[in-house]
Amino acid sequence: MSKPIYTSVAEAEAAFYDALARSDLDAMMTVWSEDDEVVCVHPDTPRLVGLAAVRESWRQLFAGGTRLQVRTSHHVVCQNMLLTIHNVIEHVAVEGEDRLPPPMIATNVYTRGALGWRLVMHHASPAPENPHAPTHGTSHVMH
């Protein structure tokens, strides 16, 4: 099966969060670069380096069968022709639960290559009590 070509970072990021919400490992890995220098940091876990370690972490996360509802807000974007960094607030809820956990702060780094945009780094961590205080708005784009 060939990987899709994400012609925009928006397409790649939408595919990432869709795969996360569906707990779909194959779909998740289509978003990641195949370079072995990829990095993933899940909340409160050690840094994972390399495609095999990243894949295994998502496999373990999805193996529990938990379905997530994910919404992002407060996007801050830094971009150029070959690299884009998205910093977002993730609102992640477990499907079927009434309790809304505190938001996460996530940074997603994408690079553009011959096969389109691919994720090379995802770093998520718990947000402080008032994660929106320093943002002064909802979205920012820097070039």
VMD Tcl script that builds the backbone (N, CA, C; Angstrom):
set m [mol new atoms 429]
animate dup $m
set s [atomselect $m all]
$s set {name element resname resid chain x y z} {
  {N N MET 1 A 0.845 -1.180 0.000}
  {CA C MET 1 A 0.000 0.000 0.000}
  {C C MET 1 A 0.887 1.239 0.000}
  {N N SER 2 A 0.645 2.152 -0.916}
  {CA C SER 2 A 1.450 3.368 -0.972}
  {C C SER 2 A 0.870 4.432 -0.048}
  {N N LYS 3 A 1.761 5.262 0.446}
  {CA C LYS 3 A 1.335 6.337 1.340}
  {C C LYS 3 A 0.670 7.444 0.537}
  {N N PRO 4 A -0.323 8.095 1.107}
  {CA C PRO 4 A -0.909 9.252 0.422}
  {C C PRO 4 A 0.105 10.392 0.365}
  {N N ILE 5 A -0.074 11.266 -0.588}
  {CA C ILE 5 A 0.754 12.465 -0.693}
  {C C ILE 5 A -0.053 13.615 -0.108}
  {N N TYR 6 A 0.430 14.164 0.988}
  {CA C TYR 6 A -0.241 15.309 1.614}
  {C C TYR 6 A 0.321 16.571 0.979}
  {N N THR 7 A -0.490 17.249 0.211}
  {CA C THR 7 A -0.017 18.420 -0.531}
  {C C THR 7 A 0.012 19.679 0.322}
  {N N SER 8 A -0.544 19.604 1.515}
  {CA C SER 8 A -0.498 20.745 2.432}
  {C C SER 8 A -0.304 20.236 3.853}
  {N N VAL 9 A 0.201 21.108 4.696}
  {CA C VAL 9 A 0.344 20.758 6.107}
  {C C VAL 9 A -1.033 20.541 6.721}
  {N N ALA 10 A -2.013 21.324 6.296}
  {CA C ALA 10 A -3.372 21.155 6.818}
  {C C ALA 10 A -3.890 19.743 6.562}
  {N N GLU 11 A -3.624 19.210 5.375}
  {CA C GLU 11 A -4.032 17.825 5.060}
  {C C GLU 11 A -3.332 16.830 5.975}
  {N N ALA 12 A -2.038 16.999 6.161}
  {CA C ALA 12 A -1.271 16.085 7.000}
  {C C ALA 12 A -1.755 16.152 8.447}
  {N N GLU 13 A -1.979 17.365 8.947}
  {CA C GLU 13 A -2.417 17.490 10.335}
  {C C GLU 13 A -3.824 16.932 10.528}
  {N N ALA 14 A -4.708 17.159 9.577}
  {CA C ALA 14 A -6.060 16.593 9.657}
  {C C ALA 14 A -5.990 15.064 9.676}
  {N N ALA 15 A -5.106 14.496 8.858}
  {CA C ALA 15 A -4.949 13.040 8.822}
  {C C ALA 15 A -4.402 12.524 10.156}
  {N N PHE 16 A -3.477 13.262 10.761}
  {CA C PHE 16 A -2.912 12.880 12.060}
  {C C PHE 16 A -4.007 12.812 13.125}
  {N N TYR 17 A -4.784 13.882 13.246}
  {CA C TYR 17 A -5.809 13.917 14.291}
  {C C TYR 17 A -6.967 12.968 13.991}
  {N N ASP 18 A -7.253 12.724 12.724}
  {CA C ASP 18 A -8.273 11.745 12.361}
  {C C ASP 18 A -7.817 10.341 12.766}
  {N N ALA 19 A -6.567 9.994 12.463}
  {CA C ALA 19 A -6.031 8.682 12.845}
  {C C ALA 19 A -6.026 8.524 14.362}
  {N N LEU 20 A -5.672 9.596 15.079}
  {CA C LEU 20 A -5.677 9.567 16.541}
  {C C LEU 20 A -7.089 9.303 17.059}
  {N N ALA 21 A -8.064 9.987 16.521}
  {CA C ALA 21 A -9.452 9.834 16.973}
  {C C ALA 21 A -9.999 8.436 16.661}
  {N N ARG 22 A -9.532 7.839 15.577}
  {CA C ARG 22 A -10.019 6.509 15.187}
  {C C ARG 22 A -9.148 5.374 15.715}
  {N N SER 23 A -8.057 5.710 16.424}
  {CA C SER 23 A -7.099 4.698 16.895}
  {C C SER 23 A -6.647 3.801 15.749}
  {N N ASP 24 A -6.301 4.426 14.626}
  {CA C ASP 24 A -5.933 3.710 13.400}
  {C C ASP 24 A -4.423 3.804 13.192}
  {N N LEU 25 A -3.716 2.736 13.531}
  {CA C LEU 25 A -2.258 2.737 13.453}
  {C C LEU 25 A -1.759 2.920 12.028}
  {N N ASP 26 A -2.338 2.210 11.071}
  {CA C ASP 26 A -1.884 2.342 9.682}
  {C C ASP 26 A -2.060 3.772 9.181}
  {N N ALA 27 A -3.215 4.358 9.459}
  {CA C ALA 27 A -3.451 5.745 9.046}
  {C C ALA 27 A -2.491 6.693 9.753}
  {N N MET 28 A -2.241 6.453 11.032}
  {CA C MET 28 A -1.311 7.306 11.787}
  {C C MET 28 A 0.071 7.274 11.145}
  {N N MET 29 A 0.537 6.093 10.773}
  {CA C MET 29 A 1.897 5.983 10.265}
  {C C MET 29 A 2.035 6.530 8.842}
  {N N THR 30 A 0.930 6.726 8.121}
  {CA C THR 30 A 1.041 7.352 6.799}
  {C C THR 30 A 1.420 8.819 6.914}
  {N N VAL 31 A 1.136 9.412 8.054}
  {CA C VAL 31 A 1.435 10.838 8.255}
  {C C VAL 31 A 2.909 11.046 8.595}
  {N N TRP 32 A 3.525 10.075 9.239}
  {CA C TRP 32 A 4.904 10.222 9.714}
  {C C TRP 32 A 5.907 10.075 8.577}
  {N N SER 33 A 6.961 10.844 8.661}
  {CA C SER 33 A 8.089 10.710 7.750}
  {C C SER 33 A 8.717 9.336 7.963}
  {N N GLU 34 A 9.319 8.807 6.933}
  {CA C GLU 34 A 9.997 7.517 7.070}
  {C C GLU 34 A 11.455 7.677 7.468}
  {N N ASP 35 A 11.884 8.908 7.711}
  {CA C ASP 35 A 13.246 9.141 8.200}
  {C C ASP 35 A 13.356 8.587 9.612}
  {N N ASP 36 A 14.516 8.040 9.946}
  {CA C ASP 36 A 14.668 7.447 11.269}
  {C C ASP 36 A 14.925 8.486 12.356}
  {N N GLU 37 A 14.964 9.758 12.011}
  {CA C GLU 37 A 15.188 10.800 13.013}
  {C C GLU 37 A 13.881 11.369 13.562}
  {N N VAL 38 A 12.753 10.728 13.318}
  {CA C VAL 38 A 11.490 11.236 13.845}
  {C C VAL 38 A 11.492 11.128 15.369}
  {N N VAL 39 A 10.735 12.031 16.006}
  {CA C VAL 39 A 10.680 12.103 17.469}
  {C C VAL 39 A 9.235 12.233 17.910}
  {N N CYS 40 A 8.885 11.506 18.969}
  {CA C CYS 40 A 7.545 11.599 19.531}
  {C C CYS 40 A 7.649 11.605 21.049}
  {N N VAL 41 A 6.945 12.538 21.672}
  {CA C VAL 41 A 6.871 12.592 23.130}
  {C C VAL 41 A 5.396 12.648 23.492}
  {N N HIS 42 A 4.912 11.548 24.051}
  {CA C HIS 42 A 3.540 11.513 24.558}
  {C C HIS 42 A 3.540 12.138 25.958}
  {N N PRO 43 A 2.401 12.612 26.427}
  {CA C PRO 43 A 2.360 13.246 27.753}
  {C C PRO 43 A 2.960 12.364 28.849}
  {N N ASP 44 A 3.850 12.949 29.609}
  {CA C ASP 44 A 4.466 12.289 30.769}
  {C C ASP 44 A 5.196 10.993 30.430}
  {N N THR 45 A 5.787 10.925 29.234}
  {CA C THR 45 A 6.572 9.747 28.855}
  {C C THR 45 A 7.925 10.190 28.327}
  {N N PRO 46 A 8.873 9.257 28.237}
  {CA C PRO 46 A 10.187 9.609 27.690}
  {C C PRO 46 A 10.118 9.911 26.196}
  {N N ARG 47 A 11.130 10.579 25.715}
  {CA C ARG 47 A 11.257 10.885 24.284}
  {C C ARG 47 A 11.526 9.594 23.522}
  {N N LEU 48 A 10.818 9.428 22.408}
  {CA C LEU 48 A 11.016 8.277 21.525}
  {C C LEU 48 A 11.651 8.770 20.244}
  {N N VAL 49 A 12.733 8.133 19.827}
  {CA C VAL 49 A 13.437 8.532 18.615}
  {C C VAL 49 A 13.475 7.335 17.671}
  {N N GLY 50 A 13.128 7.574 16.424}
  {CA C GLY 50 A 13.155 6.532 15.415}
  {C C GLY 50 A 11.770 6.036 15.077}
  {N N LEU 51 A 11.586 5.669 13.836}
  {CA C LEU 51 A 10.276 5.265 13.333}
  {C C LEU 51 A 9.747 4.022 14.038}
  {N N ALA 52 A 10.597 3.050 14.317}
  {CA C ALA 52 A 10.131 1.826 14.980}
  {C C ALA 52 A 9.599 2.134 16.382}
  {N N ALA 53 A 10.290 2.966 17.131}
  {CA C ALA 53 A 9.847 3.317 18.484}
  {C C ALA 53 A 8.558 4.130 18.445}
  {N N VAL 54 A 8.465 5.047 17.497}
  {CA C VAL 54 A 7.246 5.864 17.363}
  {C C VAL 54 A 6.065 4.971 17.008}
  {N N ARG 55 A 6.247 4.090 16.034}
  {CA C ARG 55 A 5.175 3.179 15.629}
  {C C ARG 55 A 4.718 2.313 16.808}
  {N N GLU 56 A 5.673 1.759 17.551}
  {CA C GLU 56 A 5.322 0.903 18.682}
  {C C GLU 56 A 4.550 1.674 19.750}
  {N N SER 57 A 4.903 2.928 19.970}
  {CA C SER 57 A 4.186 3.721 20.980}
  {C C SER 57 A 2.726 3.930 20.579}
  {N N TRP 58 A 2.494 4.225 19.301}
  {CA C TRP 58 A 1.108 4.389 18.840}
  {C C TRP 58 A 0.372 3.051 18.868}
  {N N ARG 59 A 1.066 1.966 18.528}
  {CA C ARG 59 A 0.427 0.649 18.573}
  {C C ARG 59 A -0.058 0.351 19.990}
  {N N GLN 60 A 0.800 0.601 20.976}
  {CA C GLN 60 A 0.422 0.359 22.370}
  {C C GLN 60 A -0.742 1.258 22.798}
  {N N LEU 61 A -0.684 2.524 22.403}
  {CA C LEU 61 A -1.750 3.457 22.760}
  {C C LEU 61 A -3.091 3.014 22.168}
  {N N PHE 62 A -3.078 2.598 20.919}
  {CA C PHE 62 A -4.314 2.210 20.241}
  {C C PHE 62 A -4.796 0.823 20.639}
  {N N ALA 63 A -3.922 -0.032 21.159}
  {CA C ALA 63 A -4.281 -1.408 21.504}
  {C C ALA 63 A -5.377 -1.478 22.563}
  {N N GLY 64 A -5.471 -0.454 23.389}
  {CA C GLY 64 A -6.494 -0.433 24.427}
  {C C GLY 64 A -7.904 -0.256 23.890}
  {N N GLY 65 A -8.025 0.133 22.629}
  {CA C GLY 65 A -9.341 0.294 22.017}
  {C C GLY 65 A -10.077 1.559 22.412}
  {N N THR 66 A -9.430 2.437 23.163}
  {CA C THR 66 A -10.073 3.683 23.577}
  {C C THR 66 A -10.259 4.592 22.373}
  {N N ARG 67 A -11.451 5.125 22.221}
  {CA C ARG 67 A -11.730 6.075 21.143}
  {C C ARG 67 A -11.682 7.477 21.738}
  {N N LEU 68 A -10.983 8.365 21.038}
  {CA C LEU 68 A -10.799 9.725 21.530}
  {C C LEU 68 A -11.544 10.724 20.659}
  {N N GLN 69 A -11.973 11.775 21.273}
  {CA C GLN 69 A -12.518 12.920 20.553}
  {C C GLN 69 A -11.497 14.028 20.730}
  {N N VAL 70 A -10.968 14.520 19.614}
  {CA C VAL 70 A -9.867 15.470 19.662}
  {C C VAL 70 A -10.261 16.746 18.936}
  {N N ARG 71 A -10.014 17.867 19.602}
  {CA C ARG 71 A -10.233 19.178 18.989}
  {C C ARG 71 A -9.014 20.021 19.311}
  {N N THR 72 A -8.564 20.808 18.344}
  {CA C THR 72 A -7.423 21.689 18.595}
  {C C THR 72 A -7.877 23.143 18.539}
  {N N SER 73 A -7.150 23.980 19.258}
  {CA C SER 73 A -7.441 25.420 19.251}
  {C C SER 73 A -6.142 26.180 19.490}
  {N N HIS 74 A -6.227 27.492 19.445}
  {CA C HIS 74 A -5.107 28.388 19.735}
  {C C HIS 74 A -3.854 28.009 18.947}
  {N N HIS 75 A -4.003 27.914 17.653}
  {CA C HIS 75 A -2.901 27.525 16.773}
  {C C HIS 75 A -1.873 28.657 16.650}
  {N N VAL 76 A -0.620 28.303 16.808}
  {CA C VAL 76 A 0.485 29.202 16.504}
  {C C VAL 76 A 1.311 28.477 15.452}
  {N N VAL 77 A 1.536 29.138 14.323}
  {CA C VAL 77 A 2.187 28.497 13.186}
  {C C VAL 77 A 3.440 29.278 12.809}
  {N N CYS 78 A 4.522 28.541 12.625}
  {CA C CYS 78 A 5.768 29.101 12.100}
  {C C CYS 78 A 6.092 28.270 10.868}
  {N N GLN 79 A 6.245 28.934 9.724}
  {CA C GLN 79 A 6.400 28.156 8.495}
  {C C GLN 79 A 7.350 28.801 7.503}
  {N N ASN 80 A 7.903 27.937 6.666}
  {CA C ASN 80 A 8.633 28.375 5.484}
  {C C ASN 80 A 8.358 27.347 4.389}
  {N N MET 81 A 9.111 27.358 3.330}
  {CA C MET 81 A 8.823 26.482 2.189}
  {C C MET 81 A 8.971 24.989 2.506}
  {N N LEU 82 A 9.855 24.635 3.436}
  {CA C LEU 82 A 10.144 23.222 3.672}
  {C C LEU 82 A 9.839 22.723 5.073}
  {N N LEU 83 A 9.519 23.639 5.988}
  {CA C LEU 83 A 9.301 23.262 7.377}
  {C C LEU 83 A 8.139 24.062 7.947}
  {N N THR 84 A 7.264 23.387 8.662}
  {CA C THR 84 A 6.171 24.068 9.347}
  {C C THR 84 A 6.045 23.516 10.760}
  {N N ILE 85 A 5.910 24.430 11.713}
  {CA C ILE 85 A 5.741 24.055 13.111}
  {C C ILE 85 A 4.382 24.552 13.567}
  {N N HIS 86 A 3.580 23.650 14.086}
  {CA C HIS 86 A 2.276 23.999 14.651}
  {C C HIS 86 A 2.339 23.772 16.152}
  {N N ASN 87 A 1.968 24.774 16.910}
  {CA C ASN 87 A 1.798 24.618 18.342}
  {C C ASN 87 A 0.326 24.830 18.610}
  {N N VAL 88 A -0.309 23.856 19.255}
  {CA C VAL 88 A -1.754 23.896 19.454}
  {C C VAL 88 A -2.114 23.496 20.879}
  {N N ILE 89 A -3.306 23.859 21.260}
  {CA C ILE 89 A -3.900 23.326 22.476}
  {C C ILE 89 A -4.799 22.174 22.033}
  {N N GLU 90 A -4.547 20.987 22.580}
  {CA C GLU 90 A -5.363 19.821 22.261}
  {C C GLU 90 A -6.397 19.613 23.359}
  {N N HIS 91 A -7.631 19.471 22.941}
  {CA C HIS 91 A -8.723 19.136 23.847}
  {C C HIS 91 A -9.085 17.693 23.517}
  {N N VAL 92 A -8.678 16.771 24.376}
  {CA C VAL 92 A -8.851 15.346 24.113}
  {C C VAL 92 A -9.801 14.779 25.156}
  {N N ALA 93 A -10.858 14.159 24.683}
  {CA C ALA 93 A -11.824 13.525 25.577}
  {C C ALA 93 A -11.968 12.065 25.183}
  {N N VAL 94 A -12.196 11.222 26.165}
  {CA C VAL 94 A -12.434 9.813 25.907}
  {C C VAL 94 A -13.909 9.664 25.553}
  {N N GLU 95 A -14.162 9.026 24.407}
  {CA C GLU 95 A -15.537 8.844 23.941}
  {C C GLU 95 A -16.355 8.110 24.996}
  {N N GLY 96 A -17.531 8.665 25.315}
  {CA C GLY 96 A -18.428 8.043 26.277}
  {C C GLY 96 A -18.240 8.486 27.711}
  {N N GLU 97 A -17.192 9.260 27.990}
  {CA C GLU 97 A -16.972 9.752 29.359}
  {C C GLU 97 A -17.439 11.191 29.467}
  {N N ASP 98 A -18.026 11.534 30.596}
  {CA C ASP 98 A -18.502 12.895 30.820}
  {C C ASP 98 A -17.383 13.827 31.277}
  {N N ARG 99 A -16.394 13.263 31.941}
  {CA C ARG 99 A -15.298 14.068 32.481}
  {C C ARG 99 A -14.403 14.568 31.347}
  {N N LEU 100 A -14.152 15.867 31.343}
  {CA C LEU 100 A -13.273 16.463 30.342}
  {C C LEU 100 A -11.899 16.680 30.972}
  {N N PRO 101 A -10.890 15.933 30.513}
  {CA C PRO 101 A -9.560 16.109 31.104}
  {C C PRO 101 A -8.969 17.469 30.747}
  {N N PRO 102 A -7.960 17.902 31.500}
  {CA C PRO 102 A -7.326 19.184 31.171}
  {C C PRO 102 A -6.706 19.115 29.775}
  {N N PRO 103 A -6.579 20.254 29.119}
  {CA C PRO 103 A -6.008 20.255 27.763}
  {C C PRO 103 A -4.527 19.921 27.770}
  {N N MET 104 A -4.046 19.594 26.590}
  {CA C MET 104 A -2.633 19.327 26.349}
  {C C MET 104 A -2.090 20.443 25.462}
  {N N ILE 105 A -0.803 20.683 25.567}
  {CA C ILE 105 A -0.128 21.573 24.632}
  {C C ILE 105 A 0.692 20.662 23.718}
  {N N ALA 106 A 0.514 20.828 22.425}
  {CA C ALA 106 A 1.225 19.956 21.481}
  {C C ALA 106 A 1.962 20.784 20.441}
  {N N THR 107 A 3.116 20.288 20.070}
  {CA C THR 107 A 3.887 20.862 18.973}
  {C C THR 107 A 4.061 19.776 17.923}
  {N N ASN 108 A 3.661 20.090 16.697}
  {CA C ASN 108 A 3.786 19.180 15.562}
  {C C ASN 108 A 4.697 19.839 14.535}
  {N N VAL 109 A 5.728 19.122 14.120}
  {CA C VAL 109 A 6.684 19.647 13.155}
  {C C VAL 109 A 6.585 18.814 11.873}
  {N N TYR 110 A 6.406 19.512 10.751}
  {CA C TYR 110 A 6.240 18.872 9.449}
  {C C TYR 110 A 7.339 19.339 8.498}
  {N N THR 111 A 7.793 18.414 7.647}
  {CA C THR 111 A 8.730 18.788 6.593}
  {C C THR 111 A 8.130 18.417 5.241}
  {N N ARG 112 A 8.527 19.160 4.240}
  {CA C ARG 112 A 8.052 18.883 2.881}
  {C C ARG 112 A 9.161 18.212 2.094}
  {N N GLY 113 A 8.820 17.109 1.471}
  {CA C GLY 113 A 9.774 16.378 0.651}
  {C C GLY 113 A 9.127 15.981 -0.662}
  {N N ALA 114 A 9.752 15.066 -1.349}
  {CA C ALA 114 A 9.280 14.625 -2.666}
  {C C ALA 114 A 7.883 14.009 -2.598}
  {N N LEU 115 A 7.514 13.452 -1.453}
  {CA C LEU 115 A 6.201 12.819 -1.307}
  {C C LEU 115 A 5.245 13.657 -0.470}
  {N N GLY 116 A 5.431 14.971 -0.476}
  {CA C GLY 116 A 4.522 15.862 0.246}
  {C C GLY 116 A 4.971 16.136 1.660}
  {N N TRP 117 A 4.037 16.610 2.475}
  {CA C TRP 117 A 4.315 16.980 3.858}
  {C C TRP 117 A 4.215 15.757 4.758}
  {N N ARG 118 A 5.169 15.637 5.686}
  {CA C ARG 118 A 5.191 14.531 6.635}
  {C C ARG 118 A 5.554 15.049 8.023}
  {N N LEU 119 A 5.014 14.375 9.020}
  {CA C LEU 119 A 5.282 14.699 10.415}
  {C C LEU 119 A 6.648 14.137 10.815}
  {N N VAL 120 A 7.486 14.970 11.425}
  {CA C VAL 120 A 8.780 14.509 11.917}
  {C C VAL 120 A 8.885 14.598 13.435}
  {N N MET 121 A 7.977 15.360 14.067}
  {CA C MET 121 A 7.998 15.462 15.518}
  {C C MET 121 A 6.605 15.787 16.047}
  {N N HIS 122 A 6.224 15.066 17.094}
  {CA C HIS 122 A 5.000 15.371 17.842}
  {C C HIS 122 A 5.395 15.353 19.309}
  {N N HIS 123 A 5.096 16.438 20.001}
  {CA C HIS 123 A 5.420 16.542 21.429}
  {C C HIS 123 A 4.191 17.088 22.131}
  {N N ALA 124 A 3.617 16.288 23.014}
  {CA C ALA 124 A 2.432 16.715 23.762}
  {C C ALA 124 A 2.724 16.638 25.255}
  {N N SER 125 A 2.251 17.642 25.972}
  {CA C SER 125 A 2.436 17.658 27.420}
  {C C SER 125 A 1.244 18.335 28.064}
  {N N PRO 126 A 1.002 18.029 29.341}
  {CA C PRO 126 A -0.126 18.655 30.030}
  {C C PRO 126 A 0.021 20.175 30.066}
  {N N ALA 127 A -1.085 20.848 29.890}
  {CA C ALA 127 A -1.091 22.308 29.959}
  {C C ALA 127 A -1.146 22.754 31.418}
  {N N PRO 128 A -0.593 23.923 31.712}
  {CA C PRO 128 A -0.751 24.463 33.066}
  {C C PRO 128 A -2.221 24.786 33.310}
  {N N GLU 129 A -2.548 25.174 34.513}
  {CA C GLU 129 A -3.950 25.428 34.862}
  {C C GLU 129 A -4.632 26.418 33.942}
  {N N ASN 130 A -3.939 27.473 33.526}
  {CA C ASN 130 A -4.532 28.476 32.659}
  {C C ASN 130 A -3.745 28.530 31.345}
  {N N PRO 131 A -3.975 27.547 30.448}
  {CA C PRO 131 A -3.149 27.443 29.244}
  {C C PRO 131 A -3.377 28.559 28.240}
  {N N HIS 132 A -4.461 29.309 28.368}
  {CA C HIS 132 A -4.785 30.324 27.365}
  {C C HIS 132 A -4.299 31.723 27.747}
  {N N ALA 133 A -3.852 31.904 28.942}
  {CA C ALA 133 A -3.491 33.241 29.409}
  {C C ALA 133 A -2.469 33.959 28.534}
  {N N PRO 134 A -1.351 33.352 28.170}
  {CA C PRO 134 A -0.341 34.106 27.432}
  {C C PRO 134 A -0.566 34.197 25.925}
  {N N THR 135 A -1.637 33.627 25.379}
  {CA C THR 135 A -1.766 33.556 23.929}
  {C C THR 135 A -2.298 34.830 23.285}
  {N N HIS 136 A -3.093 35.613 23.974}
  {CA C HIS 136 A -3.632 36.864 23.443}
  {C C HIS 136 A -4.304 36.677 22.082}
  {N N GLY 137 A -5.171 35.722 21.961}
  {CA C GLY 137 A -5.870 35.500 20.698}
  {C C GLY 137 A -6.000 34.027 20.420}
  {N N THR 138 A -6.492 33.720 19.221}
  {CA C THR 138 A -6.742 32.321 18.927}
  {C C THR 138 A -5.730 31.703 17.986}
  {N N SER 139 A -5.257 32.406 17.006}
  {CA C SER 139 A -4.316 31.827 16.047}
  {C C SER 139 A -3.303 32.865 15.606}
  {N N HIS 140 A -2.096 32.395 15.358}
  {CA C HIS 140 A -1.027 33.270 14.886}
  {C C HIS 140 A -0.252 32.529 13.816}
  {N N VAL 141 A 0.176 33.240 12.783}
  {CA C VAL 141 A 1.019 32.669 11.747}
  {C C VAL 141 A 2.260 33.530 11.650}
  {N N MET 142 A 3.420 32.887 11.705}
  {CA C MET 142 A 4.685 33.596 11.563}
  {C C MET 142 A 5.415 33.022 10.368}
  {N N HIS 143 A 6.060 33.887 9.617}
  {CA C HIS 143 A 6.801 33.430 8.436}
  {C C HIS 143 A 8.280 33.691 8.641}
}
mol reanalyze $m
mol bondsrecalc $m
mol representation Tube
mol addrep $m
